[in-house]
């Protein structure tokens, strides 16, 4: 993991002290609410439907066990709403609400951040001090600036990796933090980077998506996409450069963001994202970026060129950790023992298949701790669970974990010999559900239970589907499928990229849900990233589980078997088209209405 320098630590601690002074002046009435709002937002403090929400940056997803323990402490000691606020929140849930809104929890987001939903602003400065004590903060997790830079959770360990993207992500983090020219962009700006053949970072869906690759000469560079995004106008980014030398990436990003800052719309927030500019201007935007880049290189002397010495300095923080000093047995013996354990216990066999990924070091594995379970919203992690995850990271993964795009935690440095012991420990902790990439490993935003922007609740829909699909044999038979749920068009649950997407909408003051089919985040090697298509009219909350069941039933009835392997859902959908699924969804809707009328 990247190790903060003394400059880094001083910067973060001074920022925390600055925020404390701002908070105290606001509390004393020395600055107004309107003056305080941008100051708290710059540090990740929102005000949501019922209470403040803190967003903590986890750059490119890497988090240490020490940081997990502080995140747990914050959840345990500070994520506590005022009694009257909590009473109001639970009363206004209505029939769709969960039995009890969770407190003392953190929430993993799709952009590898961590959020809290109940911390009172009066205690926010204490939280910032705690975060700073372990090199964490909320800087640029909000506002019209360059946000937390995300990456592949397998960065640095993936077998299919061309180059490790983490050093570049860290260099970009340092370049973008408090960049004076880009502090007040037309709208928020998100960058994702991958170094792998499989795009597990969903780069096409970001304002800038970067992919490390090698040209015919074996030189490392970037494919640069610009103008991707979800929301009201889902668009996959346009390729501006098929190959850009790695040392020029900051100069080129400077040109990309500078042209956006100059011409991006500021009169309409719904048309202010860079994707709108790229779509409207097309080649004109690309030409302007190239002209700006040329001036940066020729006129200004390419001031942001990354030197080999700088790359080496930052890369030194990302060497594989020194693992336990004990002598490990030969890999062949380990594999024999793992096969024996798998034959004895079907649950362990499933876990090996679903939760354990190959590693570029053949002696190691990357293991996903699943936080998806009944009666717990996707992405939520209690204080106790965070502490337990820290213990597992210390014992099995050199004290390091990764927040994943799918709202789980991953341990990247697990010895193959320790897999059975880890499984036993994870099972005892409740992290060993072998549902990774299956239906119940769904993505969902907090939705209307917490978010002031949401049109509908996400959590009860996720609960209903999870409750319906608890049989692991059935989940295995359905196979790999991405189910994504958003409570509003802002798409924090990435519904556009789900093989099945669910979007909460408002109709006459009531909660309804659109269902989309055929989306992809780009990690599906059988097809490109793209947005799903809406299936029929909106569905009521009680209709949604039946609609999902009908869609999956249609898939199981129409899927093909090729070379002894069943087609995945997305492949069947692409082969047979949307019509059979649309017919099934509408039939399920009518059935639910008839049953409701009879009741």
C-alpha positions as CSV (number, residue, x, y, z in Angstrom):
1,X,0.0,0.0,0.0
2,X,1.0,3.6,-0.5
3,X,2.7,5.0,2.5
4,X,2.0,8.6,3.4
5,X,5.0,10.9,3.6
6,X,5.3,13.4,6.4
7,X,4.0,16.1,3.9
8,X,0.9,13.9,3.3
9,X,0.2,13.5,6.9
10,X,0.7,17.2,7.7
11,X,-1.6,18.1,4.9
12,X,-4.4,15.9,6.0
13,X,-4.1,16.8,9.7
14,X,-4.0,20.5,8.9
15,X,-7.2,20.1,6.7
16,X,-8.9,18.4,9.7
17,X,-7.9,21.3,12.0
18,X,-9.1,23.8,9.4
19,X,-12.5,22.0,9.2
20,X,-12.8,22.0,13.0
21,X,-12.3,25.8,13.0
22,X,-14.9,26.2,10.2
23,X,-17.4,24.0,12.1
24,X,-16.9,26.0,15.4
25,X,-17.4,29.3,13.6
26,X,-20.6,28.0,12.0
27,X,-21.9,26.8,15.4
28,X,-21.3,30.2,16.9
29,X,-23.0,31.9,14.1
30,X,-19.9,33.6,12.7
31,X,-20.5,32.1,9.3
32,X,-23.9,31.4,7.8
33,X,-25.3,28.1,6.6
34,X,-24.8,29.1,3.0
35,X,-21.1,29.9,3.8
36,X,-20.6,26.7,5.7
37,X,-22.2,24.4,3.1
38,X,-19.4,24.4,0.5
39,X,-16.8,24.1,3.3
40,X,-18.3,20.9,4.7
41,X,-19.0,19.5,1.2
42,X,-15.3,19.9,0.4
43,X,-14.6,17.5,3.2
44,X,-17.3,15.0,2.3
45,X,-20.1,16.1,4.6
46,X,-23.5,16.1,3.0
47,X,-26.9,16.6,4.6
48,X,-29.3,13.9,3.5
49,X,-33.0,13.1,4.1
50,X,-32.8,12.8,7.8
51,X,-29.2,13.3,8.9
52,X,-25.7,14.2,7.7
53,X,-23.9,11.7,5.5
54,X,-20.1,11.5,5.5
55,X,-18.2,10.1,2.5
56,X,-14.7,8.9,3.2
57,X,-12.2,8.5,0.4
58,X,-10.5,5.2,-0.1
59,X,-8.2,5.9,-3.1
60,X,-8.3,3.0,-5.6
61,X,-10.0,0.9,-2.9
62,X,-6.9,0.0,-0.8
63,X,-7.5,0.0,3.0
64,X,-5.3,-1.3,5.8
65,X,-6.4,-3.2,8.9
66,X,-5.6,-0.2,11.0
67,X,-7.9,2.0,8.8
68,X,-10.6,-0.7,9.0
69,X,-10.4,-0.5,12.8
70,X,-10.8,3.3,12.8
71,X,-13.7,3.0,10.4
72,X,-15.3,0.5,12.8
73,X,-14.7,2.8,15.7
74,X,-16.4,5.7,13.9
75,X,-19.4,3.4,13.1
76,X,-19.6,2.2,16.7
77,X,-19.1,5.6,18.5
78,X,-20.4,8.2,16.1
79,X,-22.9,6.7,13.7
80,X,-25.8,7.3,16.2
81,X,-28.7,9.6,15.2
82,X,-30.5,11.9,17.6
83,X,-33.5,10.1,19.0
84,X,-36.1,12.4,17.5
85,X,-34.4,12.2,14.1
86,X,-34.4,8.4,14.2
87,X,-38.0,8.2,15.3
88,X,-39.1,10.4,12.4
89,X,-37.0,8.4,9.9
90,X,-38.5,5.1,11.0
91,X,-42.0,6.4,11.1
92,X,-41.9,7.7,7.5
93,X,-40.6,4.5,6.0
94,X,-44.1,3.2,5.4
95,X,-45.0,-0.4,4.4
96,X,-42.0,-0.7,2.1
97,X,-39.5,0.2,4.8
98,X,-37.1,-2.2,6.6
99,X,-38.0,-3.2,10.2
100,X,-35.3,-1.0,11.5
101,X,-32.9,1.4,9.8
102,X,-29.4,0.3,10.6
103,X,-27.2,2.4,12.8
104,X,-23.5,2.0,13.8
105,X,-22.8,0.9,10.2
106,X,-20.6,1.9,7.4
107,X,-21.5,1.5,3.8
108,X,-19.2,0.5,0.9
109,X,-20.0,2.3,-2.3
110,X,-19.5,1.3,-6.0
111,X,-16.7,3.9,-6.2
112,X,-14.7,2.3,-3.5
113,X,-15.6,4.9,-0.9
114,X,-17.0,4.4,2.6
115,X,-20.1,6.3,3.8
116,X,-21.9,6.9,7.1
117,X,-25.5,8.0,7.4
118,X,-26.1,9.2,10.9
119,X,-23.1,11.1,12.3
120,X,-24.3,14.5,13.8
121,X,-22.5,17.5,12.4
122,X,-21.7,18.6,16.0
123,X,-19.3,15.5,16.2
124,X,-18.0,15.7,12.7
125,X,-14.7,17.4,13.5
126,X,-13.8,14.6,16.0
127,X,-14.4,12.1,13.2
128,X,-12.1,14.0,10.8
129,X,-9.4,13.9,13.4
130,X,-9.8,10.1,13.8
131,X,-9.6,9.6,10.1
132,X,-6.5,11.8,9.8
133,X,-4.8,9.6,12.5
134,X,-4.8,6.7,10.0
135,X,-4.1,8.8,6.8
136,X,-7.8,9.1,5.8
137,X,-10.1,12.0,4.9
138,X,-13.1,13.1,2.9
139,X,-11.3,15.6,0.7
140,X,-12.8,15.9,-2.8
141,X,-15.4,13.2,-2.1
142,X,-18.0,15.9,-3.0
143,X,-18.2,19.0,-5.0
144,X,-17.4,19.9,-8.6
145,X,-13.9,18.7,-8.6
146,X,-11.9,15.5,-9.5
147,X,-13.3,12.9,-7.2
148,X,-11.7,9.7,-5.6
149,X,-9.8,7.8,-8.3
150,X,-11.0,4.2,-8.6
151,X,-9.4,1.0,-9.9
152,X,-9.7,-2.7,-10.2
153,X,-9.9,-4.4,-6.8
154,X,-7.4,-7.0,-8.2
155,X,-4.9,-4.2,-9.2
156,X,-1.4,-5.5,-8.6
157,X,-2.4,-9.1,-8.2
158,X,-4.4,-10.0,-11.3
159,X,-3.2,-12.6,-13.7
160,X,-4.5,-10.7,-16.7
161,X,-2.7,-7.5,-15.8
162,X,-0.5,-5.6,-18.3
163,X,0.8,-3.2,-15.6
164,X,-0.1,-2.3,-12.1
165,X,-2.4,0.8,-12.2
166,X,-2.0,1.7,-8.5
167,X,1.2,3.8,-8.9
168,X,-0.4,5.8,-11.6
169,X,-3.7,6.2,-9.6
170,X,-1.6,7.5,-6.7
171,X,0.3,10.0,-8.9
172,X,-3.1,11.2,-10.3
173,X,-4.5,11.5,-6.8
174,X,-1.6,13.7,-5.8
175,X,-1.9,15.8,-9.0
176,X,-5.6,16.3,-8.7
177,X,-5.8,17.0,-4.9
178,X,-6.7,20.7,-4.5
179,X,-5.6,21.4,-8.1
180,X,-6.2,25.2,-8.2
181,X,-7.5,25.2,-11.8
182,X,-9.9,22.4,-11.3
183,X,-11.5,23.2,-7.9
184,X,-14.7,24.5,-9.4
185,X,-15.4,22.5,-12.5
186,X,-18.8,22.7,-14.2
187,X,-19.7,19.4,-12.5
188,X,-18.2,16.5,-10.6
189,X,-15.4,14.6,-12.4
190,X,-14.6,10.9,-12.0
191,X,-11.6,8.9,-13.2
192,X,-11.2,5.1,-13.2
193,X,-8.1,3.2,-14.2
194,X,-7.3,-0.5,-15.0
195,X,-4.3,-2.4,-16.1
196,X,-6.1,-5.7,-16.9
197,X,-7.6,-7.3,-19.9
198,X,-10.9,-7.6,-18.2
199,X,-12.3,-4.2,-17.3
200,X,-13.3,-4.7,-13.6
201,X,-13.1,-0.9,-13.0
202,X,-16.0,-0.1,-15.4
203,X,-13.7,2.5,-17.1
204,X,-16.1,3.1,-20.0
205,X,-18.7,4.5,-17.5
206,X,-16.5,7.3,-16.2
207,X,-15.7,10.9,-17.1
208,X,-12.2,9.6,-17.9
209,X,-11.5,5.9,-18.3
210,X,-7.9,4.8,-18.5
211,X,-6.6,1.4,-19.6
212,X,-3.0,0.4,-19.4
213,X,-1.8,-1.6,-22.4
214,X,1.3,-2.3,-24.5
215,X,1.8,-1.4,-28.1
216,X,3.5,-3.6,-30.8
217,X,6.9,-2.4,-29.6
218,X,6.1,-3.6,-26.0
219,X,5.9,-0.1,-24.6
220,X,3.4,0.7,-21.9
221,X,0.8,3.4,-22.4
222,X,-2.8,4.3,-21.9
223,X,-6.0,4.0,-23.9
224,X,-7.9,7.1,-23.0
225,X,-11.7,7.3,-23.0
226,X,-13.5,10.5,-22.2
227,X,-17.2,11.4,-21.6
228,X,-18.7,8.3,-20.1
229,X,-21.3,8.4,-17.4
230,X,-24.7,7.2,-16.2
231,X,-27.5,9.4,-14.8
232,X,-30.1,10.8,-17.1
233,X,-28.0,10.3,-20.2
234,X,-26.1,7.0,-20.0
235,X,-23.1,7.1,-22.4
236,X,-19.9,5.0,-22.8
237,X,-16.8,7.2,-23.1
238,X,-15.3,8.0,-26.5
239,X,-11.7,6.9,-27.2
240,X,-9.6,9.9,-27.6
241,X,-6.3,8.1,-27.7
242,X,-5.7,4.5,-28.5
243,X,-2.2,4.7,-27.1
244,X,-0.7,7.5,-25.0
245,X,2.8,7.0,-23.6
246,X,2.5,6.5,-19.8
247,X,4.7,9.4,-18.9
248,X,2.4,11.9,-20.7
249,X,-0.8,10.9,-18.9
250,X,-0.9,14.0,-16.5
251,X,-0.2,16.4,-19.3
252,X,-3.0,14.8,-21.4
253,X,-5.5,14.8,-18.4
254,X,-4.6,18.5,-17.9
255,X,-5.7,19.1,-21.5
256,X,-8.9,17.0,-21.1
257,X,-10.1,18.7,-18.0
258,X,-9.0,22.2,-19.0
259,X,-11.1,22.1,-22.2
260,X,-14.0,20.8,-20.2
261,X,-13.5,23.6,-17.6
262,X,-13.5,26.1,-20.4
263,X,-16.5,25.0,-22.4
264,X,-18.6,22.8,-20.1
265,X,-22.1,24.1,-19.4
266,X,-22.6,26.0,-16.1
267,X,-26.2,27.2,-16.8
268,X,-27.8,23.8,-16.3
269,X,-26.5,21.2,-13.8
270,X,-28.3,18.4,-15.7
271,X,-26.2,19.2,-18.8
272,X,-23.0,20.1,-17.1
273,X,-21.1,16.7,-17.1
274,X,-18.3,16.3,-19.6
275,X,-20.3,13.5,-21.4
276,X,-22.8,16.2,-22.6
277,X,-19.9,18.3,-23.9
278,X,-18.3,15.4,-25.7
279,X,-21.6,14.2,-27.2
280,X,-22.5,17.7,-28.3
281,X,-19.2,18.8,-29.8
282,X,-17.8,15.4,-30.9
283,X,-14.7,15.9,-33.0
284,X,-14.5,19.6,-32.1
285,X,-13.9,18.6,-28.5
286,X,-11.3,16.0,-29.4
287,X,-9.5,18.5,-31.6
288,X,-9.5,21.1,-28.9
289,X,-8.0,18.6,-26.4
290,X,-5.3,17.7,-28.9
291,X,-4.5,21.4,-29.5
292,X,-4.4,22.1,-25.7
293,X,-2.2,19.1,-25.2
294,X,0.2,20.3,-27.9
295,X,0.5,23.7,-26.2
296,X,1.1,22.1,-22.8
297,X,3.9,20.0,-24.3
298,X,5.4,22.5,-26.7
299,X,4.7,25.9,-25.2
300,X,4.7,25.0,-21.5
301,X,7.4,22.4,-21.6
302,X,5.2,19.4,-20.5
303,X,5.4,20.3,-16.8
304,X,3.5,17.3,-15.6
305,X,5.6,14.6,-17.4
306,X,6.1,11.7,-15.1
307,X,9.7,10.9,-14.8
308,X,10.9,7.3,-14.4
309,X,12.4,8.3,-11.0
310,X,9.0,9.5,-9.8
311,X,7.2,6.4,-11.0
312,X,9.8,4.3,-9.3
313,X,9.5,6.3,-6.0
314,X,5.7,5.8,-5.9
315,X,5.9,2.2,-7.2
316,X,8.1,1.3,-4.2
317,X,5.0,1.6,-2.0
318,X,3.3,-1.1,-4.1
319,X,5.7,-3.9,-3.9
320,X,4.2,-7.2,-2.7
321,X,4.2,-7.3,1.1
322,X,6.5,-9.4,3.2
323,X,4.2,-12.2,4.3
324,X,4.5,-14.4,7.3
325,X,8.0,-15.7,7.6
326,X,7.1,-19.4,8.2
327,X,8.1,-21.9,5.5
328,X,5.2,-22.9,3.3
329,X,4.7,-26.4,1.9
330,X,5.0,-27.1,-1.9
331,X,2.0,-25.8,-3.9
332,X,1.4,-29.3,-5.2
333,X,0.8,-30.6,-1.7
334,X,-1.5,-27.6,-0.9
335,X,-3.6,-28.4,-4.0
336,X,-4.0,-32.0,-2.9
337,X,-5.2,-30.9,0.5
338,X,-7.6,-28.3,-0.9
339,X,-9.1,-30.9,-3.2
340,X,-9.6,-33.2,-0.2
341,X,-11.3,-30.5,1.8
342,X,-13.5,-29.7,-1.1
343,X,-14.6,-33.3,-1.5
344,X,-15.4,-33.5,2.2
345,X,-17.4,-30.2,2.2
346,X,-19.5,-29.0,-0.7
347,X,-19.8,-25.5,0.9
348,X,-16.0,-25.1,0.9
349,X,-15.9,-26.3,-2.7
350,X,-18.4,-23.7,-3.7
351,X,-16.5,-21.0,-1.8
352,X,-13.3,-21.9,-3.7
353,X,-15.1,-21.6,-7.0
354,X,-16.9,-18.3,-6.3
355,X,-14.9,-16.3,-3.7
356,X,-11.3,-17.2,-4.6
357,X,-9.5,-15.7,-7.6
358,X,-6.3,-16.6,-9.2
359,X,-3.2,-14.5,-8.4
360,X,-0.1,-13.5,-10.4
361,X,1.9,-15.2,-7.7
362,X,0.9,-18.9,-8.0
363,X,1.4,-19.4,-4.3
364,X,-1.2,-16.7,-3.4
365,X,-4.9,-16.1,-4.0
366,X,-7.3,-13.1,-3.8
367,X,-10.3,-13.8,-1.7
368,X,-13.6,-11.9,-1.5
369,X,-15.4,-11.5,1.8
370,X,-19.0,-11.4,1.0
371,X,-21.1,-8.8,2.9
372,X,-24.3,-9.8,1.1
373,X,-26.7,-11.6,3.3
374,X,-30.3,-11.6,4.5
375,X,-31.5,-8.6,6.5
376,X,-28.5,-6.5,5.6
377,X,-28.5,-4.0,2.8
378,X,-25.9,-4.5,0.1
379,X,-22.7,-2.6,1.0
380,X,-23.5,-2.2,4.7
381,X,-20.9,-3.3,7.2
382,X,-21.4,-3.1,11.0
383,X,-18.8,-1.9,13.4
384,X,-18.2,-5.5,14.6
385,X,-18.0,-6.7,11.0
386,X,-15.3,-4.1,10.2
387,X,-13.3,-5.1,13.2
388,X,-13.5,-8.8,12.2
389,X,-12.5,-8.0,8.7
390,X,-9.4,-6.2,10.1
391,X,-8.5,-9.3,12.1
392,X,-8.8,-11.5,9.0
393,X,-6.7,-9.0,7.0
394,X,-4.0,-9.1,9.6
395,X,-4.1,-12.9,9.9
396,X,-4.4,-13.8,6.2
397,X,-3.6,-10.8,4.0
398,X,-0.6,-8.8,5.3
399,X,-2.9,-6.3,6.9
400,X,-4.5,-5.2,3.6
401,X,-8.0,-5.3,2.1
402,X,-9.7,-3.8,-0.9
403,X,-13.2,-2.2,-1.2
404,X,-14.7,-3.7,-4.3
405,X,-16.9,-2.1,-7.0
406,X,-19.5,-4.7,-6.0
407,X,-19.6,-3.5,-2.4
408,X,-17.6,-6.3,-0.7
409,X,-14.1,-6.5,0.7
410,X,-11.3,-8.4,-0.9
411,X,-8.2,-9.9,0.7
412,X,-5.4,-9.7,-1.9
413,X,-2.5,-11.5,-0.3
414,X,-3.8,-14.9,0.9
415,X,-1.5,-17.9,0.8
416,X,-3.1,-20.9,-0.9
417,X,-2.1,-23.0,2.1
418,X,-4.3,-20.8,4.3
419,X,-7.5,-21.0,2.3
420,X,-9.2,-23.6,4.4
421,X,-8.3,-21.8,7.6
422,X,-9.5,-18.5,6.2
423,X,-12.8,-20.2,5.0
424,X,-13.4,-21.5,8.5
425,X,-12.8,-18.0,10.0
426,X,-14.8,-16.3,7.4
427,X,-17.7,-18.7,7.9
428,X,-17.7,-18.1,11.6
429,X,-17.8,-14.3,10.9
430,X,-20.6,-14.6,8.3
431,X,-18.4,-13.6,5.4
432,X,-18.2,-16.9,3.6
433,X,-21.4,-16.9,1.5
434,X,-20.4,-18.4,-1.8
435,X,-22.6,-16.0,-3.8
436,X,-19.9,-13.8,-5.5
437,X,-21.1,-12.7,-9.0
438,X,-24.4,-14.5,-8.4
439,X,-27.8,-12.9,-8.1
440,X,-27.7,-12.1,-4.4
441,X,-24.3,-10.4,-4.8
442,X,-26.2,-7.4,-6.1
443,X,-25.3,-3.7,-6.1
444,X,-27.7,-1.3,-4.5
445,X,-27.5,2.3,-3.3
446,X,-29.1,3.3,0.1
447,X,-32.1,4.8,-1.8
448,X,-35.0,6.6,-0.2
449,X,-34.4,5.2,3.3
450,X,-31.5,7.7,3.5
451,X,-31.0,9.8,0.4
452,X,-32.8,13.1,-0.1
453,X,-32.5,12.7,-3.9
454,X,-34.0,9.2,-4.2
455,X,-37.5,8.7,-5.7
456,X,-37.9,5.3,-4.2
457,X,-36.4,2.8,-1.7
458,X,-33.7,0.4,-2.9
459,X,-33.1,-1.6,0.3
460,X,-36.6,-3.2,0.6
461,X,-36.4,-4.3,-3.1
462,X,-32.9,-5.8,-2.5
463,X,-34.2,-7.5,0.7
464,X,-37.2,-9.1,-1.1
465,X,-35.1,-10.5,-3.9
466,X,-32.5,-11.8,-1.5
467,X,-35.1,-13.4,0.6
468,X,-36.6,-15.2,-2.5
469,X,-33.2,-16.5,-3.6
470,X,-31.6,-18.2,-0.6
471,X,-31.1,-21.6,-2.2
472,X,-27.4,-21.8,-3.3
473,X,-28.2,-24.7,-5.7
474,X,-30.8,-22.4,-7.4
475,X,-28.3,-19.5,-7.5
476,X,-25.6,-21.7,-9.0
477,X,-28.1,-22.9,-11.6
478,X,-29.0,-19.3,-12.6
479,X,-25.3,-18.6,-12.8
480,X,-23.4,-15.3,-13.0
481,X,-25.6,-12.3,-13.3
482,X,-25.3,-8.6,-12.4
483,X,-28.3,-7.2,-10.7
484,X,-28.0,-3.4,-9.9
485,X,-30.5,-1.2,-8.1
486,X,-30.7,2.6,-8.0
487,X,-33.2,4.7,-6.0
488,X,-33.1,7.5,-8.6
489,X,-31.8,8.5,-12.0
490,X,-28.5,9.6,-10.5
491,X,-27.6,5.9,-10.8
492,X,-25.5,5.5,-7.6
493,X,-26.5,1.8,-7.8
494,X,-25.3,1.6,-11.4
495,X,-28.6,0.2,-12.7
496,X,-27.7,1.1,-16.3
497,X,-24.8,-1.4,-16.3
498,X,-26.7,-4.3,-14.7
499,X,-27.6,-7.3,-16.8
500,X,-30.9,-6.6,-14.9
501,X,-31.2,-3.1,-13.7
502,X,-33.9,-1.7,-11.3
503,X,-34.5,2.1,-11.1
504,X,-36.8,3.8,-8.6
505,X,-39.1,6.4,-10.1
506,X,-41.8,8.7,-8.8
507,X,-45.3,8.5,-10.2
508,X,-47.9,10.8,-8.6
509,X,-46.0,10.7,-5.4
510,X,-45.7,6.9,-5.2
511,X,-42.8,4.6,-5.6
512,X,-42.5,2.7,-8.8
513,X,-39.6,0.8,-10.5
514,X,-38.4,0.6,-14.0
515,X,-36.6,-2.6,-15.1
516,X,-33.8,-2.6,-17.7
517,X,-32.1,-5.6,-19.4
518,X,-28.8,-6.1,-21.1
519,X,-26.6,-3.5,-19.5
520,X,-22.9,-4.2,-18.9
521,X,-20.1,-2.5,-16.9
522,X,-17.4,-3.8,-19.3
523,X,-16.2,-6.8,-17.2
524,X,-18.3,-9.1,-19.3
525,X,-15.8,-10.3,-21.9
526,X,-18.5,-11.6,-24.3
527,X,-19.7,-8.0,-25.1
528,X,-18.9,-4.3,-24.6
529,X,-20.0,-2.0,-21.9
530,X,-23.4,-0.4,-22.5
531,X,-26.7,0.6,-21.0
532,X,-29.7,-1.7,-20.5
533,X,-33.1,-1.2,-22.2
534,X,-36.3,-0.6,-20.3
535,X,-38.7,-3.5,-20.2
536,X,-42.3,-2.3,-20.4
537,X,-44.0,0.2,-18.0
538,X,-43.0,0.8,-14.4
539,X,-43.7,-1.9,-11.8
540,X,-44.9,-1.5,-8.2
541,X,-42.7,-2.6,-5.4
542,X,-44.8,-5.7,-4.7
543,X,-44.6,-6.7,-8.4
544,X,-40.8,-6.4,-8.7
545,X,-39.8,-9.8,-7.1
546,X,-42.3,-11.6,-9.4
547,X,-41.0,-9.8,-12.4
548,X,-37.4,-10.8,-11.6
549,X,-38.6,-14.4,-11.1
550,X,-40.3,-14.3,-14.5
551,X,-37.2,-12.9,-16.2
552,X,-35.0,-15.6,-14.7
553,X,-37.5,-18.3,-15.6
554,X,-37.4,-17.2,-19.2
555,X,-33.7,-17.3,-19.2
556,X,-33.6,-20.8,-17.8
557,X,-36.2,-21.9,-20.4
558,X,-34.3,-20.5,-23.4
559,X,-30.6,-20.8,-22.5
560,X,-28.4,-22.9,-24.7
561,X,-25.7,-25.4,-23.7
562,X,-22.4,-25.1,-25.6
563,X,-19.7,-27.6,-25.1
564,X,-21.3,-28.8,-21.9
565,X,-21.6,-25.3,-20.4
566,X,-24.8,-23.4,-19.9
567,X,-25.0,-19.9,-21.3
568,X,-24.9,-17.0,-18.9
569,X,-28.0,-14.8,-18.6
570,X,-26.4,-12.0,-20.6
571,X,-25.4,-14.3,-23.5
572,X,-28.9,-15.7,-23.7
573,X,-30.4,-12.3,-23.7
574,X,-28.1,-11.1,-26.5
575,X,-28.9,-14.2,-28.5
576,X,-32.7,-14.3,-28.2
577,X,-33.4,-10.6,-27.8
578,X,-35.6,-8.7,-25.4
579,X,-39.1,-9.7,-26.5
580,X,-39.4,-13.1,-24.6
581,X,-38.3,-11.3,-21.4
582,X,-40.5,-8.4,-21.9
583,X,-43.5,-10.7,-22.5
584,X,-42.7,-12.6,-19.3
585,X,-42.2,-9.4,-17.2
586,X,-45.6,-8.0,-18.3
587,X,-47.3,-11.4,-17.6
588,X,-45.8,-11.4,-14.1
589,X,-47.1,-7.8,-13.6
590,X,-50.7,-8.8,-14.6
591,X,-50.5,-11.9,-12.4
592,X,-49.5,-9.8,-9.4
593,X,-52.3,-7.3,-10.1
594,X,-54.8,-10.2,-10.2
595,X,-53.6,-11.7,-7.0
596,X,-53.8,-8.3,-5.3
597,X,-57.3,-7.8,-6.5
598,X,-58.4,-11.1,-5.2
599,X,-56.7,-10.4,-1.9
